[in-house]
Amino acid sequence: MSQSLTLNVSEEVYLQLRRAAEQAGQLPEVLAAQWLSLFTRSVDIDPLEKFIGAFRSGCPDWTDNHDKYIGQSQQDDE
């Protein structure tokens, strides 16, 4: 299912998009949709983010290094 989205961008951004679309043989809106699709697939969504600040861990850098600590814990369990 396809959804509709309207974006307001500066003239400079639109001109760059239009040039890139012309070079690719695409319409600007098609190229923009492709770029957004690629970007949203590459965004790293952290499933633990909702827990940040929810409890005291005694580890002041847990929010920045939780992946490291989880990895270390898994290695310790092996």
Protein Blocks (a to p, Z undefined) as FASTA:
>chain_A
ZZdddddddfklmmmmmmmmmmnopafklmmmmmmmmmmmmpccdfklmmgopacehiak
lmmmmmmmmmmmmmmmZZ
